[in-house]
């Protein structure tokens, strides 16, 4: 059983990730077949960039990548996407 939740938010302009350590929000944009995800995420309770340990970040980014790489639109049509993580300073 999964101990986390991931949801697209705000008309696909954000992604909300919730697990036992807290709630995070990623800004993202879809460019054709590529989701561009801005890192680091913000911690929703503080609205500041989250400081994550290397292990936590690896696990979180892996889960986000897996979620975005295959999305079912309207629960009917599956679609595969590439996922690219972009530093906030590069945007």
C-alpha positions as CSV (number, residue, x, y, z in Angstrom):
1,X,0.0,0.0,0.0
2,X,1.3,3.4,-0.9
3,X,2.0,5.8,1.9
4,X,2.0,8.9,-0.2
5,X,-0.4,10.8,-2.6
6,X,0.4,12.8,-5.8
7,X,-2.1,15.0,-7.6
8,X,-2.0,17.5,-10.4
9,X,-3.2,20.8,-9.3
10,X,-4.2,24.3,-10.7
11,X,-5.0,23.2,-14.2
12,X,-1.8,21.1,-14.5
13,X,0.5,24.0,-13.5
14,X,1.4,22.4,-10.2
15,X,1.8,19.0,-8.6
16,X,1.0,18.3,-4.9
17,X,2.9,15.5,-3.1
18,X,1.9,14.4,0.4
19,X,3.6,11.8,2.6
20,X,4.3,11.3,6.2
21,X,7.1,13.9,6.2
22,X,4.8,16.7,4.9
23,X,3.1,18.3,1.9
24,X,5.1,19.6,-1.1
25,X,4.2,21.6,-4.2
26,X,6.2,21.4,-7.4
27,X,5.7,24.0,-10.2
28,X,5.6,22.3,-13.6
29,X,4.8,23.0,-17.2
30,X,4.2,20.6,-20.0
31,X,6.1,21.2,-23.3
32,X,4.8,18.8,-25.8
33,X,5.7,15.3,-24.5
34,X,7.9,16.6,-21.7
35,X,6.9,17.6,-18.2
36,X,9.4,20.2,-16.8
37,X,9.4,20.1,-13.0
38,X,11.0,22.9,-11.0
39,X,13.1,21.8,-8.1
40,X,13.3,22.3,-5.2
41,X,9.7,22.0,-4.3
42,X,8.1,24.3,-1.8
43,X,6.8,23.0,1.5
44,X,3.1,23.9,1.6
45,X,3.1,24.8,5.3
46,X,5.9,27.4,4.9
47,X,5.7,28.4,1.2
48,X,9.5,28.4,1.1
49,X,11.8,26.1,-0.9
50,X,12.1,22.8,1.0
51,X,15.5,21.6,2.2
52,X,15.5,17.8,1.6
53,X,18.1,15.2,2.5
54,X,19.7,13.4,-0.4
55,X,17.7,10.2,0.4
56,X,14.4,12.0,0.7
57,X,15.0,14.0,-2.5
58,X,15.8,10.8,-4.4
59,X,12.7,9.0,-3.2
60,X,10.4,12.0,-3.8
61,X,11.8,12.8,-7.3
62,X,11.5,9.1,-8.3
63,X,7.9,9.0,-7.3
64,X,7.0,12.2,-9.1
65,X,8.8,11.0,-12.2
66,X,6.9,7.7,-12.2
67,X,3.6,9.5,-11.7
68,X,4.1,12.0,-14.5
69,X,5.7,9.6,-17.0
70,X,2.3,7.8,-17.5
71,X,-0.9,9.8,-17.1
72,X,-4.4,8.6,-17.8
73,X,-6.4,11.5,-19.2
74,X,-10.1,11.2,-18.2
75,X,-9.3,7.7,-16.9
76,X,-9.5,6.4,-20.4
77,X,-6.5,7.4,-22.5
78,X,-3.0,6.6,-21.2
79,X,-0.2,8.8,-22.4
80,X,3.5,8.5,-21.9
81,X,5.7,11.5,-21.1
82,X,9.3,12.3,-20.5
83,X,10.1,14.1,-17.2
84,X,12.8,16.7,-16.8
85,X,13.8,18.3,-13.5
86,X,14.9,21.9,-13.8
87,X,16.5,24.0,-11.1
88,X,14.5,27.1,-10.1
89,X,17.5,29.2,-11.0
90,X,17.4,27.9,-14.6
91,X,13.8,28.9,-15.3
